[in-house]
């Protein structure tokens, strides 16, 4: 029984792995997917305000940013909870030659 629990325990918490977002030397880790720099075409920071789908989940999320990395076939996104992290991510992505898009405001 103990062996079975030791094998199942990591599976019970594997959902935490899906929330991983990390910038590494060769690209970006997003959950269980690695995306090299050359596959990322552009990025945009979308403000999280009252009409945004993430607004209201947490005080840490309200009035922050959603980072969207665009590839050819799909996009990756994560929540950026501080201005300092937004600036650091902007610098890291710009150093890799990835184009920054501007947010288009809709009414």
C-alpha positions, 0 to 999 in steps of 0.5 A: 500500500505504501508503495502504491501511495508513493507512486500516486502521490506525485500524480495527485499534485501534477496539476501544479505543474500545469501552472508553471511558467518560466523563462529559461536560457533557450526559451519558455517553459509553460506547463509541460511544454517547452517553446524555443525563442525562435517559435515565439513571434510576438508578445503583448501585455493585456491589462486586467480590468473589470471586463477582463475574464480574470478580473475578480479571481484574486486581489493580486490579479486585479489591475495587473497584466496578462502576458500573451506570447503568440506563436503561429498556431497557438498562444501562451499566457500567464498573469504578471502580478507586478510592474517590476516583473513586467519590465523584466519580461519585456526586456528578456523578450526584447533581447531575443528579438521578439516583437512587442504588440500594442494593446488595441482598446475596444469599447 
